[in-house]
Amino acid sequence: MKNSLLLVASVLISLMGKAQNVLPIQYDTSLYKQEFILSGNMDYSASSILNSMSSKLIFGGEINDEIKNNSFDQHKGINRFGIDASAEFEYRNMNVNLFKNEKYGFVVKAGYYNYASAIYAKDLFGLTFFGNERYLGGDADFSGSKFSAITFQKIGFGVIDKKSKSSLSLNYYNFSNYAEGFINDGYLYQSESGDSVSLTLDGQFDFAGSSSFMKGYGVGLDVDYRFAVTINQEKSAIIQLQAKNIGFAQMTSKLTRYKVDTLLTFEGFTFDQLIGNSNVLDNGTSILDTLGIDSLSVTKFRILPGYIQVGKIVDESSQQRLQGFFGVRLYTISTYAPLVFGGAHVRANSWLSFGVNASYGGFTRFRTGLYAQSSFKNMTIALASEDVVGLVSNQGKGKSVILRLRYKI
């Protein structure tokens, strides 16, 4: 069990490379002909695993008992982690009149996304990194754990309002990697001496093992709706409702599914011996068969891993030195908790602005971030991190780097 769980955890972590950032998207009503936007995001966040351990898992290095114990002590009954490594390009053309209407231009999008996430029980972490010895004479409960690891690409075409920059696009998606699993009920009991083991396991694991780049397809929408809300006669706030990758996908490549629902009791040898030495089993019966794990090929229809965010954004035309922004974000994946965020945007001068933000929820708990933005005649460059503590400290629980380039003519 120890070896197999460690292998699964290592594979998952190596695949992962959180999700959209709170770097303010500014409300720009100026008129221009064309705009190019390139954004990239590399973000890892966890509720319980410290950077001192996650950096070793991702980049290599020795994980000693002190590192493992420090992260184990951070764990509660339910824990989360998630990683997003993604990039997106957007082209906006306001020089044409789409549908022969001078109010509308068109937008073209392309993106590459890597998402991985998990919600898991504390004992699953303990079994993976400490083995069975910690649970001799007691139960290890890893019920309610689930994970997913998905890679997909997007191309889209849509309409954009030239003044408000509100837009709507229809997208096509290609899925190139897919793995997903859950454990509804999982209990491991060992006697004090370790020679009697009882395992209850009810779960499922799906993955696309095909070598084909195209393992599934999907269709979905991106919506970016911006509108002004009057606060008083002299002041208004710009609200943005943004939804990305909202739709459905069909896995066209056959998925391999491992499914188990069983109660097993072993006497006379340790669980490590059962897993580590196939000679224990009579007549060459495989470990999977012994554990009651069936393998079959299936197809799957699922919701896209998209998100919805609503909140106040920064008004680029405002002459105020200080503006606040805030909002809430939801993801269409069950491992993600609702996230709330807020921050302050400071315009230092005509070409430089910076800001601070804080968030709570998602795959972690509390995070603080910083960003800086330089605006020139035609170009804007922004660099940010949603987790400043994680960038500089091993006691953090994540890392975040965000880059956004914008060019308009």
C-alpha positions in Angstrom: 0.0 0.0 0.0 2.8 2.4 0.9 4.6 2.0 -2.4 1.5 2.2 -4.5 0.2 5.3 -2.8 3.5 7.0 -3.1 3.7 6.2 -6.8 0.2 7.7 -7.3 1.0 10.8 -5.4 4.3 11.3 -7.2 2.6 11.0 -10.6 -0.1 13.4 -9.7 2.3 16.0 -8.4 4.5 15.7 -11.4 1.6 16.4 -13.7 0.6 19.6 -12.0 2.3 22.5 -13.1 -4.9 27.4 -9.2 -6.4 29.2 -11.6 -7.3 32.6 -12.9 -5.7 35.5 -11.1 -7.1 38.6 -9.4 -4.7 40.9 -11.2 -7.2 43.7 -12.0 -8.6 43.7 -15.5 -9.2 47.4 -16.1 -12.2 49.0 -17.6 -11.0 50.9 -20.7 -13.5 52.8 -22.7 -11.0 54.4 -25.1 -11.4 53.7 -28.8 -8.7 51.9 -30.7 -8.5 49.7 -33.7 -6.9 46.5 -32.5 -5.7 44.9 -29.3 -3.5 41.9 -28.5 -3.5 40.4 -25.0 -1.1 37.6 -23.8 -1.5 36.3 -20.2 0.3 33.5 -18.4 -0.2 31.9 -15.0 1.8 29.5 -12.9 0.2 28.9 -9.6 0.3 26.2 -6.9 -1.7 26.4 -3.7 -2.4 24.1 -0.8 -4.3 24.2 2.4 -1.8 22.0 4.3 1.4 21.1 2.4 4.3 23.5 3.2 6.7 24.7 0.4 9.5 23.0 2.2 7.9 19.7 1.0 6.2 20.6 -2.2 9.4 22.1 -3.7 11.1 18.8 -3.1 8.3 16.8 -4.7 8.2 19.0 -7.8 11.9 19.8 -8.3 13.5 16.9 -6.5 15.5 16.5 -3.3 15.5 14.5 -0.1 12.3 14.7 2.0 13.4 13.9 5.5 11.2 13.1 8.5 11.3 16.7 9.8 9.9 18.0 6.5 7.2 15.4 6.4 6.2 16.0 10.0 6.0 19.8 9.6 3.5 19.4 6.7 1.7 16.5 8.4 1.1 18.8 11.5 -0.6 21.4 9.2 -3.2 18.9 8.0 -6.8 18.9 9.2 -9.6 16.3 8.5 -10.1 17.7 4.9 -7.3 19.2 2.9 -6.9 20.6 -0.7 -4.3 21.4 -3.2 -4.5 22.7 -6.8 -2.2 23.8 -9.6 -2.8 25.8 -12.7 -0.2 26.3 -15.4 -1.9 28.1 -18.3 -1.5 30.6 -21.0 -4.1 32.5 -23.2 -3.9 34.8 -26.2 -6.7 37.1 -27.3 -7.0 39.3 -30.3 -9.6 42.0 -30.5 -10.5 43.9 -33.7 -12.6 47.1 -33.3 -11.8 48.3 -36.8 -14.5 46.2 -38.4 -18.3 46.4 -38.0 -19.5 42.9 -37.1 -23.0 42.1 -38.3 -22.8 45.5 -40.1 -23.2 47.2 -36.7 -20.7 49.9 -35.8 -21.0 49.0 -32.1 -19.4 45.6 -32.4 -16.0 44.2 -33.4 -14.8 40.6 -33.1 -12.5 38.7 -30.8 -10.3 35.6 -31.4 -9.0 33.4 -28.6 -6.5 30.6 -28.1 -5.4 29.0 -24.8 -3.5 26.1 -23.3 -4.5 24.9 -19.8 -3.2 22.5 -17.3 -5.3 21.9 -14.2 -4.8 19.5 -11.3 -6.5 19.4 -8.0 -7.4 17.2 -5.1 -9.4 17.1 -1.8 -8.1 14.4 0.5 -8.2 13.1 4.0 -5.3 13.6 6.5 -4.8 9.8 6.8 -4.2 9.5 3.1 -1.3 11.9 3.4 0.0 9.9 6.3 -0.2 6.5 4.6 1.5 7.9 1.5 4.5 9.5 3.2 4.9 7.6 6.4 3.6 4.1 5.5 1.5 1.8 7.6 3.6 1.9 10.8 1.9 5.1 12.1 -1.5 3.3 12.0 -0.7 0.0 13.7 -3.4 -0.9 16.2 -5.8 1.6 14.7 -7.7 2.8 11.7 -6.6 5.0 8.8 -9.6 6.8 7.2 -9.1 8.2 3.7 -12.8 8.4 2.7 -14.0 11.3 0.6 -10.8 11.9 -1.2 -10.9 12.9 -4.9 -8.6 14.3 -7.5 -8.4 15.3 -11.2 -5.6 16.2 -13.7 -6.7 17.7 -17.0 -4.9 19.3 -20.0 -6.8 20.9 -22.8 -6.6 23.6 -25.5 -9.0 26.2 -26.7 -9.8 28.2 -29.8 -12.7 30.6 -29.9 -14.4 33.4 -31.9 -16.8 36.0 -30.6 -18.2 39.5 -30.6 -17.0 42.5 -28.5 -18.7 45.8 -27.7 -16.2 48.4 -28.8 -16.9 50.9 -26.0 -17.4 48.8 -22.9 -15.2 45.9 -24.1 -17.8 43.4 -23.0 -17.5 40.2 -25.1 -19.0 36.8 -25.8 -17.2 34.0 -27.5 -18.0 30.5 -28.6 -15.1 28.1 -28.1 -13.9 24.6 -29.2 -11.8 22.5 -26.9 -9.4 19.6 -27.3 -8.6 17.4 -24.4 -5.0 16.0 -24.6 -4.7 14.5 -21.1 -7.3 13.3 -18.6 -7.2 11.5 -15.2 -9.8 11.6 -12.5 -10.7 9.5 -9.4 -12.4 9.3 -6.1 -12.6 7.2 -2.9 -16.1 7.2 -1.4 -15.1 4.9 1.5 -11.6 3.9 2.4 -10.6 2.4 5.7 -7.4 0.5 6.6 -7.2 -1.4 10.0 -4.1 -3.1 11.2 -3.5 -5.1 14.3 -0.9 -4.0 16.8 1.6 -6.5 15.4 0.7 -5.7 11.8 -0.1 -9.3 10.9 -3.8 -8.8 10.6 -5.2 -6.3 8.0 -8.7 -5.2 7.1 -9.3 -3.0 4.1 -12.5 -1.4 3.1 -12.4 0.3 -0.3 -15.0 1.9 -2.6 -13.7 4.0 -5.3 -12.9 4.7 -9.0 -10.0 5.9 -11.1 -10.3 6.9 -14.8 -7.5 7.9 -17.1 -6.9 8.4 -20.9 -4.1 6.1 -21.7 -4.2 6.7 -25.5 -1.1 8.2 -27.1 -3.3 10.3 -29.3 -3.1 14.1 -28.8 -6.9 14.4 -29.3 -8.6 12.4 -26.5 -11.8 14.4 -26.4 -13.5 17.5 -27.5 -15.8 20.1 -26.0 -17.8 23.3 -26.7 -18.2 26.2 -24.3 -18.6 29.9 -23.8 -16.5 32.8 -22.5 -18.6 35.8 -21.2 -17.2 39.1 -20.1 -19.9 41.6 -19.2 -19.0 45.0 -17.7 -21.5 47.6 -16.5 -21.5 50.8 -14.3 -23.4 51.0 -11.0 -24.2 54.5 -9.7 -23.1 55.0 -6.1 -24.0 58.7 -5.9 -24.2 61.7 -8.3 -20.4 62.0 -8.5 -19.3 58.4 -8.2 -20.0 55.1 -9.9 -18.4 51.6 -9.8 -17.6 49.3 -12.7 -18.8 45.7 -12.2 -17.6 42.8 -14.2 -19.3 39.4 -14.6 -16.7 37.0 -16.1 -17.2 33.4 -17.0 -14.6 31.3 -18.8 -14.7 27.8 -20.3 -18.4 27.1 -19.3 -19.6 24.1 -21.3 -19.3 20.4 -21.8 -16.8 17.8 -23.1 -17.0 14.3 -24.5 -14.0 12.0 -24.2 -13.7 10.3 -27.5 -10.7 8.2 -26.6 -11.6 5.1 -24.5 -10.9 5.7 -20.9 -9.4 2.9 -18.7 -11.5 2.7 -15.5 -10.4 0.9 -12.4 -13.4 0.4 -10.0 -13.4 -1.3 -6.6 -16.0 -1.9 -3.9 -14.8 -4.5 -1.5 -14.0 -5.5 2.1 -10.9 -7.7 2.5 -9.3 -9.2 5.5 -5.7 -10.7 5.5 -4.2 -12.8 8.2 -0.7 -14.1 8.8 1.4 -11.4 6.9 1.7 -7.7 6.8 0.0 -5.5 4.2 3.5 -4.5 2.8 4.2 -8.2 2.2 0.9 -8.5 0.3 1.6 -5.6 -2.0 5.3 -6.0 -2.3 5.6 -9.7 -3.0 3.2 -11.1 -5.6 4.4 -14.7 -4.7 2.2 -14.5 -1.7 -0.7 -14.8 -4.0 -1.6 -18.3 -5.3 -1.7 -19.3 -9.0 -0.2 -16.0 -10.2 -3.4 -14.0 -9.4 -2.7 -10.3 -9.8 -2.9 -7.8 -6.9 -5.7 -5.9 -8.7 -7.8 -9.1 -8.9 -7.1 -9.9 -5.3 -8.2 -6.5 -4.2 -11.4 -6.8 -6.3 -10.3 -4.0 -8.7 -12.0 -4.4 -12.1 -10.7 -2.8 -15.2 -12.9 -1.8 -18.1 -13.0 0.7 -21.0 -15.5 3.5 -20.9 -16.4 6.8 -22.6 -17.3 9.9 -20.6 -19.3 13.1 -20.8 -18.4 15.8 -18.4 -18.6 19.5 -17.5 -15.6 21.7 -18.5 -13.4 22.9 -15.7 -14.5 26.5 -16.0 -14.9 29.4 -13.6 -17.2 32.3 -12.8 -16.1 35.5 -11.2 -18.0 38.7 -10.3 -16.8 41.8 -8.7 -15.8 45.5 -8.9 -12.9 46.2 -11.3 -10.5 49.2 -11.8 -11.7 52.1 -14.0 -8.7 53.0 -16.2 -10.2 56.4 -17.1 -10.5 57.5 -13.5 -8.2 60.2 -12.1 -8.3 58.8 -8.6 -5.0 57.8 -7.1 -6.6 55.0 -5.1 -9.2 52.5 -6.2 -10.5 49.4 -4.5 -11.5 46.1 -6.2 -13.1 43.0 -4.8 -15.1 40.0 -5.8 -16.0 36.3 -5.5 -14.9 33.4 -7.7 -16.3 29.9 -8.2 -15.0 27.0 -10.2 -17.0 24.2 -11.8 -14.9 21.5 -10.0 -15.9 20.0 -6.7 -12.4 20.2 -5.2 -12.4 24.1 -5.3 -14.0 26.1 -2.4 -15.6 29.5 -3.1 -12.9 32.3 -3.0 -13.4 35.9 -2.0 -10.8 38.6 -2.7 -10.2 42.3 -2.4 -7.4 44.8 -2.9 -6.3 48.3 -3.5 -5.0 49.8 -6.8 -2.7 52.8 -6.6 -1.9 55.0 -9.7 1.5 56.4 -8.9 1.7 58.4 -12.1 0.6 58.3 -15.8 2.6 55.2 -16.6 3.0 53.3 -13.3 0.5 51.7 -11.0 0.7 49.0 -8.4 -1.5 47.2 -5.9 -2.0 44.8 -3.1 -4.7 42.1 -2.7 -5.8 39.4 -0.2 -7.9 36.3 -0.8 -9.5 33.5 1.2 -10.7 30.2 -0.1 -9.9 28.2 -3.3 -7.4 25.4 -2.7 -5.8 27.2 0.3 -6.9 29.6 3.0 -5.5 33.1 3.3 -3.2 34.6 0.8 -1.7 38.0 0.1 -0.5 39.3 -3.2 1.3 42.2 -5.0 1.3 43.5 -8.6 3.0 46.2 -10.6 1.8 47.6 -14.0 3.5 49.9 -16.5 1.5 51.6 -19.2 3.0 53.2 -22.2 1.5 54.7 -25.3 0.5 51.4 -26.9 1.7 48.7 -24.4 0.8 47.6 -20.9 3.0 45.2 -18.9 1.8 43.7 -15.6 3.6 41.3 -13.3 2.0 39.9 -10.2 1.9 37.2 -7.5 -1.1 36.1 -5.5 1.1 34.6 -2.8 4.0 36.8 -1.8 4.7 34.7 1.4 5.0 31.6 -0.7 7.5 33.2 -3.1 10.0 33.9 -0.3 9.3 31.4 2.4 9.4 27.6 2.9 6.6 28.1 5.5 4.2 29.2 2.7 1.7 26.9 1.1 2.0 27.8 -2.6 3.7 29.8 -5.2 2.2 32.2 -7.8 3.6 34.1 -10.8 1.3 36.0 -13.2 2.3 37.9 -16.4 0.0 40.0 -18.6 1.0 41.8 -21.8 -1.3 44.1 -23.7 -0.7 45.9 -27.0 -3.2 48.2 -28.7 -3.1 50.2 -31.9 
